[in-house]
Amino acid sequence: MPKLKTHKGTAKRVRTTKSGKLLRQNAATHHKLSTQTANGKRAKAEDTQIKGKIAKDIRDALGI
């Protein structure tokens, strides 16, 4: 079986922790921030874990 190529678009958007979890950034954190509450902005500042079937598909795209 040949080597799998890494999907570069996915690699730029998702990072892997040492324990193997997949993390992504939240949306709506770059502009129009004046309409968001401070609590909402802080909540979006932290990365979100990707779970389930989508995580499996992303692992396949990354070749993990």
Predicted model as a PDB file, atoms N, CA, C, CB and O in Angstrom, pLDDT in the B-factor column:
MODEL        1                                                                  
ATOM      1  N   MET A   1       0.848  -1.185   0.000  1.00 76.00           N  
ATOM      2  CA  MET A   1       0.000   0.000   0.000  1.00 76.00           C  
ATOM      3  C   MET A   1       0.892   1.247   0.000  1.00 76.00           C  
ATOM      4  CB  MET A   1      -0.964  -0.001   1.233  1.00 76.00           C  
ATOM      5  O   MET A   1       1.865   1.303   0.753  1.00 76.00           O  
ATOM      6  N   PRO A   2       0.576   2.251  -0.834  1.00 85.00           N  
ATOM      7  CA  PRO A   2       1.433   3.445  -0.897  1.00 85.00           C  
ATOM      8  C   PRO A   2       1.252   4.334   0.324  1.00 85.00           C  
ATOM      9  CB  PRO A   2       1.135   4.245  -2.163  1.00 85.00           C  
ATOM     10  O   PRO A   2       0.285   4.207   1.076  1.00 85.00           O  
ATOM     11  N   LYS A   3       2.206   5.232   0.499  1.00 84.00           N  
ATOM     12  CA  LYS A   3       2.091   6.201   1.584  1.00 84.00           C  
ATOM     13  C   LYS A   3       0.910   7.134   1.318  1.00 84.00           C  
ATOM     14  CB  LYS A   3       3.404   7.011   1.738  1.00 84.00           C  
ATOM     15  O   LYS A   3       0.553   7.386   0.167  1.00 84.00           O  
ATOM     16  N   LEU A   4       0.309   7.641   2.392  1.00 86.00           N  
ATOM     17  CA  LEU A   4      -0.791   8.583   2.269  1.00 86.00           C  
ATOM     18  C   LEU A   4      -0.258   9.999   2.379  1.00 86.00           C  
ATOM     19  CB  LEU A   4      -1.866   8.320   3.340  1.00 86.00           C  
ATOM     20  O   LEU A   4       0.608  10.280   3.208  1.00 86.00           O  
ATOM     21  N   LYS A   5      -0.768  10.886   1.551  1.00 91.00           N  
ATOM     22  CA  LYS A   5      -0.376  12.285   1.629  1.00 91.00           C  
ATOM     23  C   LYS A   5      -1.214  12.989   2.689  1.00 91.00           C  
ATOM     24  CB  LYS A   5      -0.533  12.980   0.256  1.00 91.00           C  
ATOM     25  O   LYS A   5      -2.402  12.708   2.848  1.00 91.00           O  
ATOM     26  N   THR A   6      -0.583  13.902   3.407  1.00 93.00           N  
ATOM     27  CA  THR A   6      -1.284  14.699   4.403  1.00 93.00           C  
ATOM     28  C   THR A   6      -2.122  15.746   3.699  1.00 93.00           C  
ATOM     29  CB  THR A   6      -0.294  15.360   5.388  1.00 93.00           C  
ATOM     30  O   THR A   6      -1.644  16.402   2.774  1.00 93.00           O  
ATOM     31  N   HIS A   7      -3.374  15.914   4.127  1.00 94.00           N  
ATOM     32  CA  HIS A   7      -4.225  16.960   3.584  1.00 94.00           C  
ATOM     33  C   HIS A   7      -3.808  18.281   4.231  1.00 94.00           C  
ATOM     34  CB  HIS A   7      -5.748  16.652   3.835  1.00 94.00           C  
ATOM     35  O   HIS A   7      -4.071  18.509   5.412  1.00 94.00           O  
ATOM     36  N   LYS A   8      -3.157  19.148   3.455  1.00 95.00           N  
ATOM     37  CA  LYS A   8      -2.521  20.348   3.998  1.00 95.00           C  
ATOM     38  C   LYS A   8      -3.524  21.355   4.544  1.00 95.00           C  
ATOM     39  CB  LYS A   8      -1.682  21.005   2.937  1.00 95.00           C  
ATOM     40  O   LYS A   8      -3.219  22.060   5.506  1.00 95.00           O  
ATOM     41  N   GLY A   9      -4.714  21.438   3.951  1.00 95.00           N  
ATOM     42  CA  GLY A   9      -5.718  22.354   4.467  1.00 95.00           C  
ATOM     43  C   GLY A   9      -6.154  21.971   5.875  1.00 95.00           C  
ATOM     44  O   GLY A   9      -6.371  22.833   6.727  1.00 95.00           O  
ATOM     45  N   THR A  10      -6.280  20.664   6.110  1.00 95.00           N  
ATOM     46  CA  THR A  10      -6.645  20.179   7.441  1.00 95.00           C  
ATOM     47  C   THR A  10      -5.489  20.367   8.407  1.00 95.00           C  
ATOM     48  CB  THR A  10      -7.059  18.700   7.387  1.00 95.00           C  
ATOM     49  O   THR A  10      -5.705  20.724   9.566  1.00 95.00           O  
ATOM     50  N   ALA A  11      -4.268  20.133   7.952  1.00 95.00           N  
ATOM     51  CA  ALA A  11      -3.093  20.248   8.820  1.00 95.00           C  
ATOM     52  C   ALA A  11      -2.907  21.672   9.326  1.00 95.00           C  
ATOM     53  CB  ALA A  11      -1.839  19.797   8.078  1.00 95.00           C  
ATOM     54  O   ALA A  11      -2.384  21.875  10.422  1.00 95.00           O  
ATOM     55  N   LYS A  12      -3.327  22.661   8.542  1.00 95.00           N  
ATOM     56  CA  LYS A  12      -3.191  24.054   8.959  1.00 95.00           C  
ATOM     57  C   LYS A  12      -4.244  24.450   9.988  1.00 95.00           C  
ATOM     58  CB  LYS A  12      -3.285  24.969   7.753  1.00 95.00           C  
ATOM     59  O   LYS A  12      -4.052  25.417  10.725  1.00 95.00           O  
ATOM     60  N   ARG A  13      -5.352  23.716  10.047  1.00 95.00           N  
ATOM     61  CA  ARG A  13      -6.464  24.105  10.909  1.00 95.00           C  
ATOM     62  C   ARG A  13      -6.588  23.284  12.181  1.00 95.00           C  
ATOM     63  CB  ARG A  13      -7.730  24.009  10.152  1.00 95.00           C  
ATOM     64  O   ARG A  13      -7.265  23.702  13.121  1.00 95.00           O  
ATOM     65  N   VAL A  14      -5.953  22.133  12.226  1.00 96.00           N  
ATOM     66  CA  VAL A  14      -6.116  21.220  13.356  1.00 96.00           C  
ATOM     67  C   VAL A  14      -4.747  20.892  13.926  1.00 96.00           C  
ATOM     68  CB  VAL A  14      -6.860  19.923  12.929  1.00 96.00           C  
ATOM     69  O   VAL A  14      -3.783  20.699  13.186  1.00 96.00           O  
ATOM     70  N   ARG A  15      -4.671  20.831  15.263  1.00 95.00           N  
ATOM     71  CA  ARG A  15      -3.416  20.400  15.872  1.00 95.00           C  
ATOM     72  C   ARG A  15      -3.674  19.212  16.784  1.00 95.00           C  
ATOM     73  CB  ARG A  15      -2.757  21.555  16.657  1.00 95.00           C  
ATOM     74  O   ARG A  15      -4.777  19.035  17.301  1.00 95.00           O  
ATOM     75  N   THR A  16      -2.642  18.404  16.973  1.00 95.00           N  
ATOM     76  CA  THR A  16      -2.749  17.195  17.766  1.00 95.00           C  
ATOM     77  C   THR A  16      -1.985  17.381  19.068  1.00 95.00           C  
ATOM     78  CB  THR A  16      -2.219  15.972  16.985  1.00 95.00           C  
ATOM     79  O   THR A  16      -0.868  17.900  19.068  1.00 95.00           O  
ATOM     80  N   THR A  17      -2.584  16.960  20.178  1.00 95.00           N  
ATOM     81  CA  THR A  17      -1.899  17.013  21.458  1.00 95.00           C  
ATOM     82  C   THR A  17      -1.024  15.771  21.611  1.00 95.00           C  
ATOM     83  CB  THR A  17      -2.914  17.122  22.625  1.00 95.00           C  
ATOM     84  O   THR A  17      -1.079  14.854  20.792  1.00 95.00           O  
ATOM     85  N   LYS A  18      -0.225  15.758  22.661  1.00 96.00           N  
ATOM     86  CA  LYS A  18       0.643  14.603  22.895  1.00 96.00           C  
ATOM     87  C   LYS A  18      -0.158  13.346  23.192  1.00 96.00           C  
ATOM     88  CB  LYS A  18       1.596  14.886  24.042  1.00 96.00           C  
ATOM     89  O   LYS A  18       0.287  12.237  22.895  1.00 96.00           O  
ATOM     90  N   SER A  19      -1.337  13.516  23.777  1.00 95.00           N  
ATOM     91  CA  SER A  19      -2.163  12.348  24.090  1.00 95.00           C  
ATOM     92  C   SER A  19      -2.998  11.896  22.896  1.00 95.00           C  
ATOM     93  CB  SER A  19      -3.075  12.656  25.264  1.00 95.00           C  
ATOM     94  O   SER A  19      -3.696  10.885  22.983  1.00 95.00           O  
ATOM     95  N   GLY A  20      -2.938  12.634  21.776  1.00 93.00           N  
ATOM     96  CA  GLY A  20      -3.630  12.214  20.573  1.00 93.00           C  
ATOM     97  C   GLY A  20      -4.965  12.894  20.320  1.00 93.00           C  
ATOM     98  O   GLY A  20      -5.660  12.549  19.364  1.00 93.00           O  
ATOM     99  N   LYS A  21      -5.340  13.866  21.169  1.00 96.00           N  
ATOM    100  CA  LYS A  21      -6.586  14.587  20.941  1.00 96.00           C  
ATOM    101  C   LYS A  21      -6.404  15.574  19.787  1.00 96.00           C  
ATOM    102  CB  LYS A  21      -7.040  15.325  22.229  1.00 96.00           C  
ATOM    103  O   LYS A  21      -5.296  16.046  19.531  1.00 96.00           O  
ATOM    104  N   LEU A  22      -7.494  15.877  19.103  1.00 97.00           N  
ATOM    105  CA  LEU A  22      -7.474  16.852  18.018  1.00 97.00           C  
ATOM    106  C   LEU A  22      -8.125  18.133  18.508  1.00 97.00           C  
ATOM    107  CB  LEU A  22      -8.198  16.307  16.753  1.00 97.00           C  
ATOM    108  O   LEU A  22      -9.212  18.098  19.084  1.00 97.00           O  
ATOM    109  N   LEU A  23      -7.463  19.274  18.281  1.00 97.00           N  
ATOM    110  CA  LEU A  23      -7.982  20.559  18.714  1.00 97.00           C  
ATOM    111  C   LEU A  23      -8.124  21.485  17.518  1.00 97.00           C  
ATOM    112  CB  LEU A  23      -7.071  21.186  19.779  1.00 97.00           C  
ATOM    113  O   LEU A  23      -7.331  21.430  16.579  1.00 97.00           O  
ATOM    114  N   ARG A  24      -9.146  22.338  17.562  1.00 96.00           N  
ATOM    115  CA  ARG A  24      -9.369  23.335  16.528  1.00 96.00           C  
ATOM    116  C   ARG A  24      -9.744  24.652  17.193  1.00 96.00           C  
ATOM    117  CB  ARG A  24     -10.473  22.878  15.535  1.00 96.00           C  
ATOM    118  O   ARG A  24     -10.163  24.682  18.350  1.00 96.00           O  
ATOM    119  N   GLN A  25      -9.584  25.751  16.435  1.00 95.00           N  
ATOM    120  CA  GLN A  25      -9.980  27.052  16.943  1.00 95.00           C  
ATOM    121  C   GLN A  25     -11.470  27.267  16.718  1.00 95.00           C  
ATOM    122  CB  GLN A  25      -9.166  28.167  16.274  1.00 95.00           C  
ATOM    123  O   GLN A  25     -12.068  26.681  15.816  1.00 95.00           O  
ATOM    124  N   ASN A  26     -12.052  28.111  17.548  1.00 94.00           N  
ATOM    125  CA  ASN A  26     -13.458  28.453  17.395  1.00 94.00           C  
ATOM    126  C   ASN A  26     -13.643  29.535  16.345  1.00 94.00           C  
ATOM    127  CB  ASN A  26     -14.044  28.906  18.727  1.00 94.00           C  
ATOM    128  O   ASN A  26     -12.723  30.304  16.066  1.00 94.00           O  
ATOM    129  N   ALA A  27     -14.818  29.592  15.773  1.00 92.00           N  
ATOM    130  CA  ALA A  27     -15.139  30.605  14.772  1.00 92.00           C  
ATOM    131  C   ALA A  27     -15.517  31.918  15.451  1.00 92.00           C  
ATOM    132  CB  ALA A  27     -16.283  30.124  13.859  1.00 92.00           C  
ATOM    133  O   ALA A  27     -15.740  31.965  16.661  1.00 92.00           O  
ATOM    134  N   ALA A  28     -15.583  32.974  14.660  1.00 90.00           N  
ATOM    135  CA  ALA A  28     -16.047  34.302  15.090  1.00 90.00           C  
ATOM    136  C   ALA A  28     -15.158  34.894  16.163  1.00 90.00           C  
ATOM    137  CB  ALA A  28     -17.474  34.224  15.601  1.00 90.00           C  
ATOM    138  O   ALA A  28     -15.656  35.397  17.171  1.00 90.00           O  
ATOM    139  N   THR A  29     -13.846  34.843  15.963  1.00 91.00           N  
ATOM    140  CA  THR A  29     -12.926  35.402  16.965  1.00 91.00           C  
ATOM    141  C   THR A  29     -12.016  36.475  16.376  1.00 91.00           C  
ATOM    142  CB  THR A  29     -12.078  34.292  17.573  1.00 91.00           C  
ATOM    143  O   THR A  29     -11.058  36.885  17.032  1.00 91.00           O  
ATOM    144  N   HIS A  30     -12.292  36.946  15.142  1.00 91.00           N  
ATOM    145  CA  HIS A  30     -11.343  37.835  14.495  1.00 91.00           C  
ATOM    146  C   HIS A  30     -11.874  39.246  14.242  1.00 91.00           C  
ATOM    147  CB  HIS A  30     -10.918  37.238  13.210  1.00 91.00           C  
ATOM    148  O   HIS A  30     -11.102  40.202  14.315  1.00 91.00           O  
ATOM    149  N   HIS A  31     -13.139  39.404  13.954  1.00 92.00           N  
ATOM    150  CA  HIS A  31     -13.659  40.746  13.733  1.00 92.00           C  
ATOM    151  C   HIS A  31     -15.101  40.808  14.198  1.00 92.00           C  
ATOM    152  CB  HIS A  31     -13.547  41.147  12.247  1.00 92.00           C  
ATOM    153  O   HIS A  31     -15.718  39.779  14.474  1.00 92.00           O  
ATOM    154  N   LYS A  32     -15.631  42.006  14.283  1.00 91.00           N  
ATOM    155  CA  LYS A  32     -16.955  42.282  14.860  1.00 91.00           C  
ATOM    156  C   LYS A  32     -17.027  41.789  16.304  1.00 91.00           C  
ATOM    157  CB  LYS A  32     -18.065  41.615  14.014  1.00 91.00           C  
ATOM    158  O   LYS A  32     -18.000  41.154  16.711  1.00 91.00           O  
ATOM    159  N   LEU A  33     -15.988  42.090  17.063  1.00 92.00           N  
ATOM    160  CA  LEU A  33     -15.926  41.617  18.443  1.00 92.00           C  
ATOM    161  C   LEU A  33     -16.715  42.517  19.395  1.00 92.00           C  
ATOM    162  CB  LEU A  33     -14.477  41.530  18.898  1.00 92.00           C  
ATOM    163  O   LEU A  33     -16.991  42.121  20.527  1.00 92.00           O  
ATOM    164  N   SER A  34     -17.081  43.721  18.952  1.00 94.00           N  
ATOM    165  CA  SER A  34     -17.791  44.631  19.849  1.00 94.00           C  
ATOM    166  C   SER A  34     -19.205  44.139  20.150  1.00 94.00           C  
ATOM    167  CB  SER A  34     -17.846  46.028  19.243  1.00 94.00           C  
ATOM    168  O   SER A  34     -19.792  44.539  21.156  1.00 94.00           O  
ATOM    169  N   THR A  35     -19.756  43.288  19.304  1.00 94.00           N  
ATOM    170  CA  THR A  35     -21.110  42.781  19.547  1.00 94.00           C  
ATOM    171  C   THR A  35     -21.104  41.560  20.459  1.00 94.00           C  
ATOM    172  CB  THR A  35     -21.787  42.432  18.227  1.00 94.00           C  
ATOM    173  O   THR A  35     -22.161  41.114  20.905  1.00 94.00           O  
ATOM    174  N   GLN A  36     -19.929  41.018  20.739  1.00 94.00           N  
ATOM    175  CA  GLN A  36     -19.848  39.835  21.585  1.00 94.00           C  
ATOM    176  C   GLN A  36     -19.582  40.233  23.030  1.00 94.00           C  
ATOM    177  CB  GLN A  36     -18.752  38.884  21.082  1.00 94.00           C  
ATOM    178  O   GLN A  36     -18.922  41.238  23.296  1.00 94.00           O  
ATOM    179  N   THR A  37     -20.099  39.442  23.957  1.00 95.00           N  
ATOM    180  CA  THR A  37     -19.851  39.711  25.367  1.00 95.00           C  
ATOM    181  C   THR A  37     -18.437  39.273  25.727  1.00 95.00           C  
ATOM    182  CB  THR A  37     -20.891  38.991  26.259  1.00 95.00           C  
ATOM    183  O   THR A  37     -17.820  38.487  25.008  1.00 95.00           O  
ATOM    184  N   ALA A  38     -17.936  39.779  26.829  1.00 95.00           N  
ATOM    185  CA  ALA A  38     -16.592  39.425  27.277  1.00 95.00           C  
ATOM    186  C   ALA A  38     -16.513  37.932  27.597  1.00 95.00           C  
ATOM    187  CB  ALA A  38     -16.195  40.260  28.512  1.00 95.00           C  
ATOM    188  O   ALA A  38     -15.510  37.283  27.302  1.00 95.00           O  
ATOM    189  N   ASN A  39     -17.577  37.389  28.202  1.00 96.00           N  
ATOM    190  CA  ASN A  39     -17.601  35.959  28.517  1.00 96.00           C  
ATOM    191  C   ASN A  39     -17.564  35.130  27.238  1.00 96.00           C  
ATOM    192  CB  ASN A  39     -18.852  35.607  29.345  1.00 96.00           C  
ATOM    193  O   ASN A  39     -16.880  34.108  27.175  1.00 96.00           O  
ATOM    194  N   GLY A  40     -18.288  35.564  26.237  1.00 93.00           N  
ATOM    195  CA  GLY A  40     -18.312  34.844  24.971  1.00 93.00           C  
ATOM    196  C   GLY A  40     -16.955  34.856  24.288  1.00 93.00           C  
ATOM    197  O   GLY A  40     -16.522  33.844  23.736  1.00 93.00           O  
ATOM    198  N   LYS A  41     -16.281  36.006  24.325  1.00 94.00           N  
ATOM    199  CA  LYS A  41     -14.958  36.102  23.699  1.00 94.00           C  
ATOM    200  C   LYS A  41     -13.937  35.226  24.419  1.00 94.00           C  
ATOM    201  CB  LYS A  41     -14.480  37.557  23.685  1.00 94.00           C  
ATOM    202  O   LYS A  41     -13.095  34.588  23.787  1.00 94.00           O  
ATOM    203  N   ARG A  42     -14.020  35.204  25.737  1.00 94.00           N  
ATOM    204  CA  ARG A  42     -13.092  34.354  26.508  1.00 94.00           C  
ATOM    205  C   ARG A  42     -13.351  32.879  26.233  1.00 94.00           C  
ATOM    206  CB  ARG A  42     -13.224  34.635  28.020  1.00 94.00           C  
ATOM    207  O   ARG A  42     -12.413  32.089  26.127  1.00 94.00           O  
ATOM    208  N   ALA A  43     -14.615  32.509  26.117  1.00 94.00           N  
ATOM    209  CA  ALA A  43     -14.956  31.113  25.857  1.00 94.00           C  
ATOM    210  C   ALA A  43     -14.457  30.680  24.491  1.00 94.00           C  
ATOM    211  CB  ALA A  43     -16.465  30.901  25.957  1.00 94.00           C  
ATOM    212  O   ALA A  43     -14.029  29.539  24.320  1.00 94.00           O  
ATOM    213  N   LYS A  44     -14.508  31.581  23.515  1.00 93.00           N  
ATOM    214  CA  LYS A  44     -14.064  31.252  22.167  1.00 93.00           C  
ATOM    215  C   LYS A  44     -12.543  31.287  22.028  1.00 93.00           C  
ATOM    216  CB  LYS A  44     -14.690  32.205  21.176  1.00 93.00           C  
ATOM    217  O   LYS A  44     -12.002  30.772  21.049  1.00 93.00           O  
ATOM    218  N   ALA A  45     -11.856  31.880  22.983  1.00 93.00           N  
ATOM    219  CA  ALA A  45     -10.399  31.988  22.895  1.00 93.00           C  
ATOM    220  C   ALA A  45      -9.728  30.629  23.088  1.00 93.00           C  
ATOM    221  CB  ALA A  45      -9.878  32.982  23.937  1.00 93.00           C  
ATOM    222  O   ALA A  45      -8.620  30.408  22.598  1.00 93.00           O  
ATOM    223  N   GLU A  46     -10.390  29.728  23.795  1.00 94.00           N  
ATOM    224  CA  GLU A  46      -9.815  28.399  24.034  1.00 94.00           C  
ATOM    225  C   GLU A  46     -10.146  27.474  22.875  1.00 94.00           C  
ATOM    226  CB  GLU A  46     -10.337  27.801  25.363  1.00 94.00           C  
ATOM    227  O   GLU A  46     -11.190  27.605  22.236  1.00 94.00           O  
ATOM    228  N   ASP A  47      -9.240  26.534  22.612  1.00 94.00           N  
ATOM    229  CA  ASP A  47      -9.450  25.578  21.525  1.00 94.00           C  
ATOM    230  C   ASP A  47     -10.512  24.558  21.908  1.00 94.00           C  
ATOM    231  CB  ASP A  47      -8.136  24.867  21.167  1.00 94.00           C  
ATOM    232  O   ASP A  47     -10.719  24.274  23.088  1.00 94.00           O  
ATOM    233  N   THR A  48     -11.183  24.011  20.899  1.00 95.00           N  
ATOM    234  CA  THR A  48     -12.248  23.033  21.079  1.00 95.00           C  
ATOM    235  C   THR A  48     -11.770  21.677  20.605  1.00 95.00           C  
ATOM    236  CB  THR A  48     -13.525  23.454  20.323  1.00 95.00           C  
ATOM    237  O   THR A  48     -11.102  21.567  19.576  1.00 95.00           O  
ATOM    238  N   GLN A  49     -12.112  20.651  21.354  1.00 96.00           N  
ATOM    239  CA  GLN A  49     -11.724  19.293  20.975  1.00 96.00           C  
ATOM    240  C   GLN A  49     -12.676  18.756  19.914  1.00 96.00           C  
ATOM    241  CB  GLN A  49     -11.710  18.363  22.208  1.00 96.00           C  
ATOM    242  O   GLN A  49     -13.883  18.988  19.970  1.00 96.00           O  
ATOM    243  N   ILE A  50     -12.115  18.037  18.947  1.00 96.00           N  
ATOM    244  CA  ILE A  50     -12.904  17.409  17.893  1.00 96.00           C  
ATOM    245  C   ILE A  50     -13.131  15.959  18.296  1.00 96.00           C  
ATOM    246  CB  ILE A  50     -12.192  17.511  16.492  1.00 96.00           C  
ATOM    247  O   ILE A  50     -12.181  15.250  18.630  1.00 96.00           O  
ATOM    248  N   LYS A  51     -14.381  15.516  18.267  1.00 95.00           N  
ATOM    249  CA  LYS A  51     -14.711  14.174  18.727  1.00 95.00           C  
ATOM    250  C   LYS A  51     -15.509  13.417  17.687  1.00 95.00           C  
ATOM    251  CB  LYS A  51     -15.483  14.236  20.029  1.00 95.00           C  
ATOM    252  O   LYS A  51     -15.997  13.997  16.717  1.00 95.00           O  
ATOM    253  N   GLY A  52     -15.636  12.125  17.894  1.00 95.00           N  
ATOM    254  CA  GLY A  52     -16.543  11.297  17.117  1.00 95.00           C  
ATOM    255  C   GLY A  52     -16.049  10.941  15.730  1.00 95.00           C  
ATOM    256  O   GLY A  52     -14.848  10.839  15.478  1.00 95.00           O  
ATOM    257  N   LYS A  53     -17.013  10.754  14.834  1.00 96.00           N  
ATOM    258  CA  LYS A  53     -16.729  10.330  13.468  1.00 96.00           C  
ATOM    259  C   LYS A  53     -15.881  11.361  12.729  1.00 96.00           C  
ATOM    260  CB  LYS A  53     -18.030  10.084  12.710  1.00 96.00           C  
ATOM    261  O   LYS A  53     -15.025  10.999  11.922  1.00 96.00           O  
ATOM    262  N   ILE A  54     -16.117  12.652  13.006  1.00 96.00           N  
ATOM    263  CA  ILE A  54     -15.353  13.705  12.343  1.00 96.00           C  
ATOM    264  C   ILE A  54     -13.877  13.593  12.713  1.00 96.00           C  
ATOM    265  CB  ILE A  54     -15.901  15.100  12.721  1.00 96.00           C  
ATOM    266  O   ILE A  54     -13.006  13.806  11.870  1.00 96.00           O  
ATOM    267  N   ALA A  55     -13.593  13.261  13.971  1.00 96.00           N  
ATOM    268  CA  ALA A  55     -12.202  13.106  14.398  1.00 96.00           C  
ATOM    269  C   ALA A  55     -11.532  11.966  13.653  1.00 96.00           C  
ATOM    270  CB  ALA A  55     -12.126  12.863  15.908  1.00 96.00           C  
ATOM    271  O   ALA A  55     -10.359  12.064  13.293  1.00 96.00           O  
ATOM    272  N   LYS A  56     -12.263  10.888  13.419  1.00 95.00           N  
ATOM    273  CA  LYS A  56     -11.695   9.759  12.677  1.00 95.00           C  
ATOM    274  C   LYS A  56     -11.384  10.175  11.243  1.00 95.00           C  
ATOM    275  CB  LYS A  56     -12.664   8.553  12.689  1.00 95.00           C  
ATOM    276  O   LYS A  56     -10.333   9.823  10.709  1.00 95.00           O  
ATOM    277  N   ASP A  57     -12.294  10.921  10.618  1.00 94.00           N  
ATOM    278  CA  ASP A  57     -12.079  11.373   9.243  1.00 94.00           C  
ATOM    279  C   ASP A  57     -10.869  12.309   9.165  1.00 94.00           C  
ATOM    280  CB  ASP A  57     -13.340  12.083   8.705  1.00 94.00           C  
ATOM    281  O   ASP A  57     -10.087  12.243   8.217  1.00 94.00           O  
ATOM    282  N   ILE A  58     -10.724  13.173  10.161  1.00 95.00           N  
ATOM    283  CA  ILE A  58      -9.597  14.112  10.165  1.00 95.00           C  
ATOM    284  C   ILE A  58      -8.287  13.368  10.377  1.00 95.00           C  
ATOM    285  CB  ILE A  58      -9.784  15.184  11.258  1.00 95.00           C  
ATOM    286  O   ILE A  58      -7.275  13.707   9.763  1.00 95.00           O  
ATOM    287  N   ARG A  59      -8.295  12.361  11.238  1.00 94.00           N  
ATOM    288  CA  ARG A  59      -7.084  11.548  11.424  1.00 94.00           C  
ATOM    289  C   ARG A  59      -6.668  10.878  10.121  1.00 94.00           C  
ATOM    290  CB  ARG A  59      -7.311  10.482  12.510  1.00 94.00           C  
ATOM    291  O   ARG A  59      -5.479  10.803   9.811  1.00 94.00           O  
ATOM    292  N   ASP A  60      -7.640  10.391   9.358  1.00 93.00           N  
ATOM    293  CA  ASP A  60      -7.341   9.783   8.056  1.00 93.00           C  
ATOM    294  C   ASP A  60      -6.754  10.825   7.099  1.00 93.00           C  
ATOM    295  CB  ASP A  60      -8.617   9.152   7.444  1.00 93.00           C  
ATOM    296  O   ASP A  60      -5.826  10.530   6.346  1.00 93.00           O  
ATOM    297  N   ALA A  61      -7.300  12.045   7.134  1.00 93.00           N  
ATOM    298  CA  ALA A  61      -6.805  13.107   6.247  1.00 93.00           C  
ATOM    299  C   ALA A  61      -5.384  13.519   6.614  1.00 93.00           C  
ATOM    300  CB  ALA A  61      -7.733  14.329   6.305  1.00 93.00           C  
ATOM    301  O   ALA A  61      -4.594  13.899   5.750  1.00 93.00           O  
ATOM    302  N   LEU A  62      -5.067  13.439   7.908  1.00 92.00           N  
ATOM    303  CA  LEU A  62      -3.726  13.823   8.369  1.00 92.00           C  
ATOM    304  C   LEU A  62      -2.738  12.651   8.273  1.00 92.00           C  
ATOM    305  CB  LEU A  62      -3.792  14.335   9.819  1.00 92.00           C  
ATOM    306  O   LEU A  62      -1.528  12.848   8.384  1.00 92.00           O  
ATOM    307  N   GLY A  63      -3.245  11.459   8.071  1.00 90.00           N  
ATOM    308  CA  GLY A  63      -2.363  10.300   8.005  1.00 90.00           C  
ATOM    309  C   GLY A  63      -1.877   9.839   9.351  1.00 90.00           C  
ATOM    310  O   GLY A  63      -0.785   9.283   9.464  1.00 90.00           O  
ATOM    311  N   ILE A  64      -2.687  10.066  10.390  1.00 85.00           N  
ATOM    312  CA  ILE A  64      -2.317   9.667  11.764  1.00 85.00           C  
ATOM    313  C   ILE A  64      -2.848   8.285  12.045  1.00 85.00           C  
ATOM    314  CB  ILE A  64      -2.862  10.674  12.813  1.00 85.00           C  
ATOM    315  O   ILE A  64      -2.651   7.759  13.140  1.00 85.00           O  
TER     316      ILE A  64                                                      
ENDMDL                                                                          
END                                                                             
